[in-house]
């Protein structure tokens, strides 16, 4: 009787309304990995600061990646579009080329062509062609005799002769220099025994594509609603963010072609730093040396555009004065008609700086306004 006191009474649980049966116990998903978003925006990166419709950040990111990729490829392909590859001739060369390693001579080739011509003339008289002879030999049962062996050999030789006569037009389209260089290339590849196998090269390419740091464009979390940031891993010799955005805006203004649904403004970012006067003064030095050199024959008029989001602790005029004072004296400030505009964008604690041209003329780099039909 004592052992039964600690056991639960099922009849009592049923009398209580059956609460224990219908309710499932929930557990916290300790074993599941935590879902992480994009990496936050940080100093030391360059890319594109893009504004979009609120709540459409994901769709705008997809559109931005496709747009940037297409305009980047246009700039890269446009560099060498005028140059033609030297190895491909404009017209096929109608020349007869002889190979050094072939056993046949010119006389034999002429005989082969004459024999083929005679065979073509004789076919009209009721004689069979070499291909028909070969088919007859194949259809006939094989008998171990010398006559059959000779017939098969003659048919094979005639087929080879016909192929040799028909093959030269393919070789006539190649240049003699390339043919002379082919044996050397094969010997060089044979000598280079240190080359990696194809499997290892494919694995390296896949790793390079999968590595986030080696991607050309990557998304970073701006931390502000209606704003996205696309980081660009610039390579040596490739166009930078300013060249890509300038090309995008100029093409949009000239073609008036609709490019996106959710993107508003695309601003290039060449330098990022923390939003403080000291950090901005240090970070803007390379941009000033690049776009506003001291010893230059031309004097540029410039203006400073300042916008801050999710940051109310920084004085606007202090940042503008800090940027304006960093430009050397020959260049002047002109807010109405500047040659170059210094764009300063602050998102939380990060400051993004870029220098562009024709900012007001290109509708402040607003794609929606550039691609919208002109108002009458």
VOBA-1610 file (N, C-alpha, C; in pm, whole numbers, padded with zeros to 5 digits, always signed):
BEGIN
Unk+00084-00121+00000Unk+00000+00000+00000Unk+00087+00126+00000Unk+00206+00116+00066Unk+00293+00234+00074Unk+00354+00266-00059Unk+00380+00162-00142Unk+00444+00188-00270Unk+00351+00257-00368Unk+00225+00245-00354Unk+00130+00304-00449Unk+00095+00448-00419Unk+00149+00506-00310Unk+00113+00643-00277Unk+00178+00744-00371Unk+00302+00715-00420Unk+00373+00813-00504Unk+00331+00810-00649Unk+00258+00711-00698Unk+00219+00701-00839Unk+00101+00793-00867Unk+00098+00855-00989Unk-00016+00942-01023Unk-00140+00858-01051Unk-00253+00912-01021Unk-00380+00844-01039Unk-00441+00887-01173Unk-00448+00799-01275Unk-00503+00840-01405Unk-00648+00882-01398Unk-00722+00823-01308Unk-00863+00863-01296Unk-00876+01005-01245Unk-00783+01045-01155Unk-00788+01182-01103Unk-00752+01282-01212Unk-00654+01244-01300Unk-00617+01335-01409Unk-00732+01351-01507Unk-00802+01239-01533Unk-00916+01247-01624Unk-01027+01331-01565Unk-01044+01321-01432Unk-01148+01400-01366Unk-01116+01549-01369Unk-00986+01581-01373Unk-00946+01722-01375Unk-00966+01788-01510Unk-01016+01719-01609Unk-01041+01783-01738Unk-00949+01737-01847Unk-00854+01645-01819Unk-00763+01596-01923Unk-00664+01698-01971Unk-00617+01787-01884Unk-00522+01891-01923Unk-00387+01832-01957Unk-00345+01728-01884Unk-00213+01671-01905Unk-00203+01597-02038Unk-00317+01544-02090Unk-00311+01467-02214Unk-00303+01559-02338Unk-00379+01665-02345Unk-00388+01745-02467Unk-00278+01848-02484Unk-00197+01874-02384Unk-00097+01980-02392Unk+00041+01919-02421Unk+00114+01976-02519Unk+00250+01932-02550Unk+00350+02023-02481Unk+00452+01959-02431Unk+00557+02036-02366Unk+00652+02091-02472Unk+00684+02217-02464Unk+00772+02284-02560Unk+00910+02302-02499Unk+01009+02280-02585Unk+01148+02293-02543Unk+01217+02400-02629Unk+01314+02465-02573Unk+01390+02566-02647Unk+01484+02497-02745Unk+01498+02548-02866Unk+01585+02483-02967Unk+01733+02514-02941Unk+01787+02450-02837Unk+01928+02477-02804Unk+02023+02420-02910Unk+01982+02312-02977Unk+02072+02250-03074Unk+02076+02319-03209Unk+01978+02405-03239Unk+01973+02470-03369Unk+02066+02590-03373Unk+02133+02613-03487Unk+02221+02731-03496Unk+02140+02859-03505Unk+02197+02965-03454Unk+02130+03095-03456Unk+02141+03154-03596Unk+02030+03199-03648Unk+02029+03258-03781Unk+02087+03398-03776Unk+02189+03420-03858Unk+02257+03549-03861Unk+02228+03620-03991Unk+02225+03752-03985Unk+02204+03830-04106Unk+02337+03867-04171Unk+02335+03972-04253Unk+02456+04016-04320Unk+02552+04080-04220Unk+02678+04086-04259Unk+02777+04149-04173Unk+02748+04299-04164Unk+02770+04359-04048Unk+02739+04502-04035Unk+02842+04588-04108Unk+02798+04707-04143Unk+02886+04804-04209Unk+02997+04844-04113Unk+03120+04849-04163Unk+03236+04875-04079Unk+03332+04968-04152Unk+03425+05031-04081Unk+03524+05117-04148Unk+03622+05035-04232Unk+03678+05102-04331Unk+03780+05039-04414Unk+03729+04967-04536Unk+03601+04981-04572Unk+03545+04914-04690Unk+03505+05021-04791Unk+03485+04977-04914Unk+03435+05066-05019Unk+03325+04994-05095Unk+03237+05072-05154Unk+03124+05009-05223Unk+03021+05113-05262Unk+02892+05080-05238Unk+02782+05161-05285Unk+02678+05173-05172Unk+02644+05297-05140Unk+02539+05325-05043Unk+02412+05355-05122Unk+02309+05271-05105Unk+02190+05275-05189Unk+02068+05296-05101Unk+01984+05389-05141Unk+01856+05411-05073Unk+01745+05345-05155Unk+01644+05297-05085Unk+01535+05224-05150Unk+01406+05248-05073Unk+01298+05190-05122Unk+01171+05200-05052Unk+01177+05123-04920Unk+01116+05180-04816Unk+01117+05115-04686Unk+01046+04981-04687Unk+01110+04880-04631Unk+01056+04746-04629Unk+01087+04663-04752Unk+01156+04720-04849Unk+01192+04649-04973Unk+01343+04633-04986Unk+01409+04615-04873Unk+01555+04607-04877Unk+01604+04481-04949Unk+01536+04369-04931Unk+01580+04246-04997Unk+01564+04254-05148Unk+01451+04302-05193Unk+01431+04315-05338Unk+01528+04416-05397Unk+01552+04525-05326Unk+01646+04625-05376Unk+01789+04571-05380Unk+01823+04484-05285Unk+01957+04425-05286Unk+01977+04337-05408Unk+01877+04258-05443Unk+01888+04174-05562Unk+01902+04259-05689Unk+01820+04363-05699Unk+01831+04449-05815Unk+01966+04519-05822Unk+02016+04563-05707Unk+02144+04633-05705Unk+02258+04542-05748Unk+02257+04417-05701Unk+02364+04325-05738Unk+02364+04297-05888Unk+02246+04278-05947Unk+02241+04252-06091Unk+02281+04376-06171Unk+02238+04494-06127Unk+02273+04617-06198Unk+02424+04643-06193Unk+02481+04632-06074Unk+02623+04659-06059Unk+02706+04560-06138Unk+02664+04435-06137Unk+02738+04333-06212Unk+02735+04362-06362Unk+02619+04401-06414Unk+02607+04427-06557Unk+02690+04549-06599Unk+02684+04658-06522Unk+02760+04777-06558Unk+02910+04756-06537Unk+02946+04675-06440Unk+03087+04642-06423Unk+03140+04565-06544Unk+03063+04468-06592Unk+03106+04392-06710Unk+03112+04480-06834Unk+03021+04577-06845Unk+03025+04668-06959Unk+03153+04751-06959Unk+03193+04799-06841Unk+03316+04878-06834Unk+03438+04793-06863Unk+03441+04670-06811Unk+03557+04584-06834Unk+03566+04543-06981Unk+03453+04509-07042Unk+03454+04471-07183Unk+03479+04589-07275Unk+03442+04708-07233Unk+03462+04825-07318Unk+03606+04867-07334Unk+03693+04822-07244Unk+03834+04861-07254Unk+03899+04802-07378Unk+03875+04675-07406Unk+03941+04610-07518Unk+03847+04575-07630Unk+03740+04654-07648Unk+03643+04621-07752Unk+03696+04654-07891Unk+03783+04757-07902Unk+03833+04796-08034Unk+03941+04704-08084Unk+04011+04638-07994Unk+04121+04553-08033Unk+04069+04418-08080Unk+04127+04367-08190Unk+04090+04236-08243Unk+04200+04137-08209Unk+04165+04017-08180Unk+04269+03917-08154Unk+04354+03894-08277Unk+04484+03888-08256Unk+04576+03876-08368Unk+04573+03736-08429Unk+04539+03636-08352Unk+04546+03499-08400Unk+04433+03465-08496Unk+04322+03543-08495Unk+04208+03513-08581Unk+04212+03607-08701Unk+04227+03560-08824Unk+04230+03648-08940Unk+04090+03699-08974Unk+04086+03814-09044Unk+03957+03870-09084Unk+03888+03783-09188Unk+03963+03729-09285Unk+03908+03644-09390Unk+03988+03515-09396Unk+03925+03405-09435Unk+04001+03280-09448Unk+04103+03290-09559Unk+04221+03242-09533Unk+04330+03246-09629Unk+04318+03128-09724Unk+04305+03157-09854Unk+04294+03053-09954Unk+04434+03012-10001Unk+04506+02949-09916Unk+04641+02906-09946Unk+04653+02758-09919Unk+04742+02697-09994Unk+04769+02555-09975Unk+04884+02540-09878Unk+04864+02463-09773Unk+04961+02449-09666Unk+05009+02306-09664Unk+05138+02290-09657Unk+05199+02157-09649Unk+05251+02135-09510Unk+05232+02017-09459Unk+05276+01980-09325Unk+05409+01905-09336Unk+05498+01937-09244Unk+05630+01876-09247Unk+05627+01730-09206Unk+05537+01693-09115Unk+05538+01557-09064Unk+05451+01462-09144Unk+05393+01508-09258Unk+05310+01419-09337Unk+05394+01337-09431Unk+05348+01216-09463Unk+05422+01126-09552Unk+05393+01153-09698Unk+05280+01211-09729Unk+05242+01233-09868Unk+05307+01358-09922Unk+05331+01365-10051Unk+05389+01480-10119Unk+05285+01547-10205Unk+05327+01655-10274Unk+05233+01727-10359Unk+05186+01643-10476Unk+05279+01560-10532Unk+05240+01478-10646Unk+05132+01377-10608Unk+05146+01323-10488Unk+05048+01226-10445Unk+04911+01291-10426Unk+04911+01415-10370Unk+04784+01484-10352Unk+04716+01510-10485Unk+04796+01548-10587Unk+04738+01571-10719Unk+04680+01443-10777Unk+04753+01330-10757Unk+04702+01202-10806Unk+04571+01166-10738Unk+04566+01193-10605Unk+04444+01161-10532Unk+04326+01242-10586Unk+04349+01372-10612Unk+04240+01454-10663Unk+04195+01408-10800Unk+04294+01367-10887Unk+04258+01316-11019Unk+04178+01187-11009Unk+04219+01099-10919Unk+04147+00973-10904Unk+04003+00997-10857Unk+03985+01092-10766Unk+03851+01121-10718Unk+03766+01178-10830Unk+03827+01265-10915Unk+03752+01322-11027Unk+03712+01213-11127Unk+03806+01116-11155Unk+03774+01007-11246Unk+03662+00920-11189Unk+03668+00899-11058Unk+03563+00818-10997Unk+03427+00885-11008Unk+03425+01019-10993Unk+03298+01091-11004Unk+03244+01085-11145Unk+03333+01090-11246Unk+03288+01080-11385Unk+03239+00940-11419Unk+03303+00839-11362Unk+03265+00702-11394Unk+03136+00658-11326Unk+03098+00727-11222Unk+02974+00689-11155Unk+02853+00710-11244Unk+02861+00812-11328Unk+02749+00833-11420Unk+02738+00725-11524Unk+02847+00651-11551Unk+02845+00546-11651Unk+02802+00411-11594Unk+02771+00407-11466Unk+02725+00281-11409Unk+02826+00214-11321Unk+02944+00275-11301Unk+03044+00214-11216Unk+03018+00255-11071Unk+03064+00172-10981Unk+03042+00197-10839Unk+03151+00286-10785Unk+03115+00366-10685Unk+03212+00453-10619Unk+03289+00374-10514Unk+03404+00427-10467Unk+03479+00356-10362Unk+03398+00332-10237Unk+03310+00427-10200Unk+03229+00405-10081Unk+03131+00289-10100Unk+03074+00277-10225Unk+02985+00165-10252Unk+03060+00033-10253Unk+03185+00039-10305Unk+03267-00082-10301Unk+03294-00126-10158Unk+03320-00027-10074Unk+03345-00060-09933Unk+03221-00120-09869Unk+03103-00065-09903Unk+02981-00119-09847Unk+02958-00263-09895Unk+02990-00292-10024Unk+02976-00428-10074Unk+03069-00522-10001Unk+03188-00476-09974Unk+03284-00562-09904Unk+03236-00593-09764Unk+03175-00490-09699Unk+03127-00512-09563Unk+03008-00608-09563Unk+02921-00598-09664Unk+02802-00683-09667Unk+02834-00828-09703Unk+02938-00847-09781Unk+02972-00984-09822Unk+03031-01062-09708Unk+03006-01191-09699Unk+03066-01272-09592Unk+03217-01278-09608Unk+03285-01278-09494Unk+03431-01279-09492Unk+03480-01421-09516Unk+03566-01435-09619Unk+03625-01564-09652Unk+03776-01550-09644Unk+03845-01636-09573Unk+03991-01622-09559Unk+04063-01649-09690Unk+04064-01549-09778Unk+04135-01561-09905Unk+04212-01434-09932Unk+04306-01441-10020Unk+04390-01326-10049Unk+04314-01221-10130Unk+04221-01265-10218Unk+04148-01168-10300Unk+04061-01075-10216Unk+03993-01134-10114Unk+03910-01051-10028Unk+03993-00951-09948Unk+04108-00996-09900Unk+04195-00905-09823Unk+04241-00789-09910Unk+04277-00817-10035Unk+04321-00709-10123Unk+04207-00611-10150Unk+04084-00662-10169Unk+03971-00574-10193Unk+03943-00481-10074Unk+03950-00536-09955Unk+03927-00454-09835Unk+04034-00348-09822Unk+04160-00383-09846Unk+04268-00286-09834Unk+04251-00174-09937Unk+04214-00211-10062Unk+04194-00110-10165Unk+04079-00016-10129Unk+03972-00073-10074Unk+03858+00013-10035Unk+03896+00107-09923Unk+03974+00057-09824Unk+04018+00144-09715Unk+04107+00256-09767Unk+04198+00223-09859Unk+04288+00325-09913Unk+04210+00432-09989Unk+04110+00390-10066Unk+04030+00488-10141Unk+03952+00579-10047Unk+03903+00524-09935Unk+03831+00607-09838Unk+03924+00708-09773Unk+04044+00665-09739Unk+04142+00755-09679Unk+04181+00864-09777Unk+04196+00829-09905Unk+04230+00927-10006Unk+04121+01034-10017Unk+03996+00989-10016Unk+03886+01084-10026Unk+03882+01180-09907Unk+03909+01130-09786Unk+03910+01215-09667Unk+04025+01315-09674Unk+04141+01273-09726Unk+04254+01365-09736Unk+04225+01479-09833Unk+04150+01450-09938Unk+04117+01555-10033Unk+04014+01652-09974Unk+03920+01603-09893Unk+03816+01688-09838Unk+03861+01766-09716Unk+03966+01723-09648Unk+04009+01788-09525Unk+04077+01923-09544Unk+04150+01953-09656Unk+04225+02078-09664Unk+04149+02205-09640Unk+04016+02221-09678Unk+03951+02350-09649Unk+03952+02389-09504Unk+03953+02288-09411Unk+03958+02322-09268Unk+04093+02379-09233Unk+04197+02320-09286Unk+04332+02367-09256Unk+04365+02495-09329Unk+04292+02527-09439Unk+04322+02648-09512Unk+04283+02773-09434Unk+04199+02760-09334Unk+04158+02876-09256Unk+04257+02911-09147Unk+04359+02837-09129Unk+04459+02866-09028Unk+04583+02923-09093Unk+04657+03002-09021Unk+04776+03064-09074Unk+04895+02971-09061Unk+04995+02985-09149Unk+05112+02898-09140Unk+05191+02921-09013Unk+05190+03046-08961Unk+05267+03074-08840Unk+05210+02996-08722Unk+05077+02990-08714Unk+05017+02917-08603Unk+05050+02769-08611Unk+05051+02713-08733Unk+05079+02571-08747Unk+05223+02542-08711Unk+05312+02636-08744Unk+05453+02614-08710Unk+05474+02624-08560Unk+05387+02703-08492Unk+05405+02719-08349Unk+05339+02609-08268Unk+05251+02532-08327Unk+05180+02428-08252Unk+05273+02322-08195Unk+05369+02269-08270Unk+05457+02168-08210Unk+05534+02221-08091Unk+05573+02350-08096Unk+05648+02404-07983Unk+05560+02415-07861Unk+05430+02453-07880Unk+05341+02464-07764Unk+05319+02327-07700Unk+05304+02225-07781Unk+05284+02091-07725Unk+05407+02044-07651Unk+05525+02076-07708Unk+05648+02035-07639Unk+05666+02112-07509Unk+05626+02242-07510Unk+05639+02318-07387Unk+05547+02263-07279Unk+05424+02223-07318Unk+05333+02167-07219Unk+05385+02033-07168Unk+05449+01956-07258Unk+05502+01828-07215Unk+05618+01848-07118Unk+05697+01956-07144Unk+05810+01981-07054Unk+05762+02028-06918Unk+05654+02109-06916Unk+05608+02160-06787Unk+05533+02055-06710Unk+05605+01970-06642Unk+05544+01861-06566Unk+05493+01907-06431Unk+05521+02036-06394Unk+05478+02085-06263Unk+05335+02140-06266Unk+05266+02134-06382Unk+05129+02184-06390Unk+05036+02100-06302Unk+04936+02170-06242Unk+04844+02101-06153Unk+04740+02026-06235Unk+04687+01918-06184Unk+04580+01847-06257Unk+04452+01928-06260Unk+04361+01885-06346Unk+04238+01961-06367Unk+04150+01960-06242Unk+04149+01849-06169Unk+04064+01840-06049Unk+04104+01944-05945Unk+04234+01959-05925Unk+04280+02058-05826Unk+04248+02200-05871Unk+04260+02228-06001Unk+04227+02361-06050Unk+04078+02392-06032Unk+03992+02292-06055Unk+03848+02312-06036Unk+03816+02336-05890Unk+03882+02262-05800Unk+03860+02282-05657Unk+03902+02422-05614Unk+04014+02470-05668Unk+04059+02604-05633Unk+03960+02711-05681Unk+03906+02692-05801Unk+03808+02787-05853Unk+03681+02788-05768Unk+03637+02670-05726Unk+03517+02663-05642Unk+03541+02728-05506Unk+03658+02708-05450Unk+03689+02772-05323Unk+03693+02923-05337Unk+03748+02969-05449Unk+03754+03113-05472Unk+03615+03173-05487Unk+03526+03101-05555Unk+03389+03150-05568Unk+03315+03145-05435Unk+03342+03044-05355Unk+03271+03031-05228Unk+03322+03121-05119Unk+03444+03169-05132Unk+03501+03255-05029Unk+03435+03393-05037Unk+03382+03438-04926Unk+03311+03565-04924Unk+03404+03682-04952Unk+03527+03673-04906Unk+03619+03785-04922Unk+03662+03803-05067Unk+03657+03697-05146Unk+03701+03705-05285Unk+03587+03735-05381Unk+03467+03750-05332Unk+03357+03789-05419Unk+03371+03935-05458Unk+03322+03967-05576Unk+03334+04105-05622Unk+03238+04196-05547Unk+03111+04153-05530Unk+03012+04233-05459Unk+02953+04150-05346Unk+02935+04212-05231Unk+02878+04146-05113Unk+02792+04248-05039Unk+02689+04200-04973Unk+02597+04289-04901Unk+02642+04305-04756Unk+02630+04426-04705Unk+02657+04456-04565Unk+02534+04524-04506Unk+02512+04502-04379Unk+02395+04558-04311Unk+02424+04703-04274Unk+02346+04795-04332Unk+02366+04938-04302Unk+02311+04978-04166Unk+02214+04902-04115Unk+02156+04934-03986Unk+02047+05038-03991Unk+02009+05085-04112Unk+01906+05187-04126Unk+01795+05135-04217Unk+01674+05176-04188Unk+01561+05135-04269Unk+01563+05209-04401Unk+01542+05135-04511Unk+01541+05197-04643Unk+01679+05224-04699Unk+01782+05164-04642Unk+01919+05184-04690Unk+01991+05049-04694Unk+02066+05026-04800Unk+02147+04905-04812Unk+02287+04946-04853Unk+02382+04858-04828Unk+02521+04885-04865Unk+02576+04762-04936Unk+02634+04783-05054Unk+02696+04676-05132Unk+02847+04700-05129Unk+02917+04607-05070Unk+03063+04618-05063Unk+03124+04568-05193Unk+03229+04634-05238Unk+03300+04596-05360Unk+03444+04563-05325Unk+03487+04443-05364Unk+03626+04403-05347Unk+03700+04440-05475Unk+03752+04559-05480Unk+03815+04611-05601Unk+03949+04542-05626Unk+03971+04505-05753Unk+04096+04445-05794Unk+04180+04547-05869Unk+04307+04519-05882Unk+04398+04611-05949Unk+04362+04620-06097Unk+04348+04743-06145Unk+04316+04765-06285Unk+04169+04765-06318Unk+04083+04728-06224Unk+03939+04725-06250Unk+03876+04860-06217Unk+03763+04893-06277Unk+03695+05019-06243Unk+03644+05018-06100Unk+03645+05136-06038Unk+03603+05148-05900Unk+03456+05185-05888Unk+03409+05209-05766Unk+03268+05243-05747Unk+03226+05371-05817Unk+03315+05471-05820Unk+03278+05598-05884Unk+03259+05580-06033Unk+03348+05507-06100Unk+03335+05485-06244Unk+03207+05407-06277Unk+03174+05309-06194Unk+03054+05229-06220Unk+02927+05313-06204Unk+02922+05394-06098Unk+02802+05475-06075Unk+02789+05584-06180Unk+02901+05647-06219Unk+02894+05750-06322Unk+02845+05692-06454Unk+02892+05573-06488Unk+02847+05509-06611Unk+02698+05473-06602Unk+02655+05425-06487Unk+02515+05389-06468Unk+02424+05510-06483Unk+02460+05622-06420Unk+02374+05740-06423Unk+02373+05806-06561Unk+02488+05809-06627Unk+02492+05870-06760Unk+02412+05788-06861Unk+02420+05654-06851Unk+02341+05569-06942Unk+02193+05580-06911Unk+02156+05591-06783Unk+02014+05606-06748Unk+01959+05740-06797Unk+02041+05846-06790Unk+01994+05976-06837Unk+01981+05981-06988Unk+02065+05909-07060Unk+02062+05913-07206Unk+01955+05820-07264Unk+01937+05703-07205Unk+01843+05605-07260Unk+01703+05613-07201Unk+01691+05665-07079Unk+01563+05670-07008Unk+01502+05530-06994Unk+01586+05430-06984Unk+01540+05292-06974Unk+01517+05255-06828Unk+01402+05195-06800Unk+01368+05156-06663Unk+01461+05043-06617Unk+01528+05063-06502Unk+01628+04968-06455Unk+01587+04895-06329Unk+01510+04957-06243Unk+01477+04893-06115Unk+01342+04943-06067Unk+01287+04868-05972Unk+01157+04903-05914Unk+01170+04967-05776Unk+01270+04927-05701Unk+01277+04967-05560Unk+01396+05057-05528Unk+01495+05067-05616Unk+01614+05147-05589Unk+01583+05294-05618Unk+01631+05381-05530Unk+01613+05525-05547Unk+01746+05590-05587Unk+01839+05600-05494Unk+01967+05667-05520Unk+02081+05568-05502Unk+02182+05582-05586Unk+02302+05499-05579Unk+02421+05593-05563Unk+02486+05589-05448Unk+02597+05679-05417Unk+02724+05597-05397Unk+02832+05631-05467Unk+02957+05557-05449Unk+03025+05593-05318Unk+03089+05496-05259Unk+03163+05514-05134Unk+03307+05466-05153Unk+03400+05559-05144Unk+03541+05525-05160Unk+03614+05509-05028Unk+03564+05576-04924Unk+03629+05572-04793Unk+03520+05560-04687Unk+03542+05473-04589Unk+03453+05461-04474Unk+03535+05470-04346Unk+03480+05538-04249Unk+03549+05556-04120Unk+03443+05580-04014Unk+03486+05596-03889Unk+03394+05628-03782Unk+03352+05775-03792Unk+03230+05804-03752Unk+03173+05937-03767Unk+03223+06029-03656Unk+03343+06080-03672Unk+03400+06178-03581Unk+03489+06273-03662Unk+03513+06389-03611Unk+03592+06488-03684Unk+03735+06439-03707Unk+03795+06379-03608Unk+03933+06333-03623Unk+03944+06222-03728Unk+03853+06125-03723Unk+03860+06015-03818Unk+03830+06061-03961Unk+03736+06154-03975Unk+03704+06204-04109Unk+03821+06284-04166Unk+03888+06360-04083Unk+04004+06437-04130Unk+04115+06346-04180Unk+04136+06232-04113Unk+04240+06139-04157Unk+04197+06061-04282Unk+04071+06022-04286Unk+04026+05935-04396Unk+04012+06009-04528Unk+03988+06140-04525Unk+03963+06213-04649Unk+04092+06256-04718Unk+04207+06237-04656Unk+04334+06282-04717Unk+04360+06217-04853Unk+04347+06085-04870Unk+04374+06027-05003Unk+04276+06075-05110Unk+04150+06101-05074Unk+04055+06152-05172Unk+04089+06294-05216Unk+04135+06376-05122Unk+04173+06513-05157Unk+04295+06513-05249Unk+04392+06427-05221Unk+04510+06420-05308Unk+04475+06368-05447Unk+04372+06285-05457Unk+04334+06228-05586Unk+04252+06325-05670Unk+04153+06391-05610Unk+04061+06474-05685Unk+04091+06623-05676Unk+04162+06668-05574Unk+04193+06810-05558Unk+04342+06826-05527Unk+04429+06800-05623Unk+04573+06813-05596Unk+04612+06961-05581Unk+04717+06982-05506Unk+04762+07120-05483Unk+04821+07180-05609Unk+04910+07108-05672Unk+04977+07157-05793Unk+04902+07105-05915Unk+04802+07179-05958Unk+04724+07141-06075Unk+04693+07265-06157Unk+04692+07249-06288Unk+04666+07361-06377Unk+04519+07405-06372Unk+04429+07311-06347Unk+04286+07343-06344Unk+04238+07358-06201Unk+04150+07454-06181Unk+04092+07480-06049Unk+03948+07429-06050Unk+03917+07344-05951Unk+03785+07281-05943Unk+03699+07352-05840Unk+03573+07367-05874Unk+03474+07417-05779Unk+03403+07296-05718Unk+03386+07299-05588Unk+03332+07182-05519Unk+03226+07225-05420Unk+03145+07125-05380Unk+03043+07143-05278Unk+03041+07018-05191Unk+02994+07035-05068Unk+02988+06925-04971Unk+02842+06894-04943Unk+02806+06768-04966Unk+02670+06720-04937Unk+02675+06635-04811Unk+02596+06672-04712Unk+02597+06602-04582Unk+02457+06549-04554Unk+02449+06418-04518Unk+02325+06354-04476Unk+02358+06255-04364Unk+02275+06255-04260Unk+02295+06167-04145Unk+02167+06091-04117Unk+02183+05963-04081Unk+02071+05875-04048Unk+02102+05801-03918Unk+02004+05799-03830Unk+02016+05728-03701Unk+02136+05778-03621Unk+02163+05908-03630Unk+02273+05967-03555Unk+02242+06115-03535Unk+02217+06151-03411Unk+02186+06290-03377Unk+02291+06354-03288Unk+02399+06283-03261Unk+02501+06336-03170Unk+02612+06410-03240Unk+02607+06427-03372Unk+02715+06494-03446Unk+02661+06625-03503Unk+02741+06729-03489Unk+02702+06859-03542Unk+02724+06861-03693Unk+02622+06902-03765Unk+02627+06899-03912Unk+02731+06997-03966Unk+02733+07118-03917Unk+02823+07220-03969Unk+02969+07190-03936Unk+02994+07122-03827Unk+03133+07087-03794Unk+03189+06989-03897Unk+03108+06891-03937Unk+03155+06794-04035Unk+03175+06861-04171Unk+03081+06949-04210Unk+03094+07017-04339Unk+03219+07105-04341Unk+03243+07178-04235Unk+03362+07264-04229Unk+03490+07182-04228Unk+03488+07068-04160Unk+03606+06981-04157Unk+03640+06931-04297Unk+03540+06891-04371Unk+03564+06841-04508Unk+03606+06955-04599Unk+03544+07070-04587Unk+03577+07183-04675Unk+03717+07236-04648Unk+03761+07237-04523Unk+03895+07287-04491Unk+04005+07191-04536Unk+03972+07065-04555Unk+04074+06970-04599Unk+04113+06989-04746Unk+04029+07056-04825Unk+04060+07082-04966Unk+04157+07201-04972Unk+04266+07190-05048Unk+04365+07299-05053Unk+04309+07425-05118Unk+04385+07532-05110Unk+04339+07667-05143Unk+04308+07692-05291Unk+04382+07641-05389Unk+04347+07679-05527Unk+04204+07647-05565Unk+04147+07548-05505Unk+04009+07507-05536Unk+03912+07585-05448Unk+03796+07613-05504Unk+03701+07700-05438Unk+03567+07630-05416Unk+03490+07682-05323Unk+03357+07630-05293Unk+03254+07701-05380Unk+03167+07623-05442Unk+03059+07677-05523Unk+02939+07584-05507Unk+02840+07630-05433Unk+02723+07547-05405Unk+02623+07543-05520Unk+02626+07642-05608Unk+02529+07649-05716Unk+02571+07563-05836Unk+02696+07573-05877Unk+02741+07501-05996Unk+02878+07437-05969Unk+02884+07332-05887Unk+03014+07272-05856Unk+03059+07174-05966Unk+03190+07167-05984Unk+03245+07067-06077Unk+03245+06928-06015Unk+03276+06922-05888Unk+03280+06794-05816Unk+03209+06812-05681Unk+03139+06707-05641Unk+03063+06709-05516Unk+03118+06603-05422Unk+03149+06644-05301Unk+03195+06551-05197Unk+03073+06506-05118Unk+03039+06379-05129Unk+02920+06324-05064Unk+02962+06262-04931Unk+02901+06308-04823Unk+02927+06257-04688Unk+02797+06200-04635Unk+02792+06068-04619Unk+02675+05998-04568Unk+02711+05931-04436Unk+02629+05954-04334Unk+02651+05896-04201Unk+02533+05805-04169Unk+02564+05679-04137Unk+02464+05582-04095Unk+02506+05526-03960Unk+02434+05565-03857Unk+02470+05530-03719Unk+02608+05585-03684Unk+02706+05498-03667Unk+02839+05546-03627Unk+02941+05539-03740Unk+02898+05512-03865Unk+02988+05497-03977Unk+02968+05613-04074Unk+03078+05670-04122Unk+03076+05779-04218Unk+03128+05728-04352Unk+03055+05756-04460Unk+03092+05713-04595Unk+03114+05836-04681Unk+03227+05838-04753Unk+03266+05955-04831Unk+03296+05912-04974Unk+03251+05993-05070Unk+03278+05970-05211Unk+03275+06102-05287Unk+03344+06108-05400Unk+03352+06228-05482Unk+03297+06195-05620Unk+03198+06273-05666Unk+03132+06248-05794Unk+03127+06377-05873Unk+03090+06364-05999Unk+03074+06477-06090Unk+02930+06480-06141Unk+02886+06602-06181Unk+02753+06621-06239Unk+02644+06568-06145Unk+02655+06601-06019Unk+02562+06547-05920Unk+02422+06605-05939Unk+02412+06736-05949Unk+02280+06798-05966Unk+02226+06777-06107Unk+02314+06773-06204Unk+02269+06753-06342Unk+02206+06616-06361Unk+02255+06515-06289Unk+02204+06379-06299Unk+02101+06348-06191Unk+02022+06448-06155Unk+01909+06431-06061Unk+01953+06373-05928Unk+02067+06417-05878Unk+02122+06371-05750Unk+02136+06219-05744Unk+02169+06162-05860Unk+02194+06018-05874Unk+02073+05935-05832Unk+01955+05987-05866Unk+01831+05915-05838Unk+01788+05842-05965Unk+01793+05709-05961Unk+01759+05630-06079Unk+01612+05644-06117Unk+01526+05656-06020Unk+01383+05665-06050Unk+01350+05794-06124Unk+01414+05902-06087Unk+01388+06027-06155Unk+01454+06032-06294Unk+01569+05968-06305Unk+01638+05969-06435Unk+01564+05884-06538Unk+01505+05773-06496Unk+01438+05683-06589Unk+01290+05712-06606Unk+01235+05804-06528Unk+01093+05838-06543Unk+01075+05924-06668Unk+00961+05914-06734Unk+00940+05994-06856Unk+00936+06141-06824Unk+00986+06225-06914Unk+00988+06370-06886Unk+00846+06426-06877Unk+00827+06517-06786Unk+00696+06580-06767Unk+00673+06688-06871Unk+00552+06692-06925Unk+00517+06790-07026Unk+00465+06918-06962
//
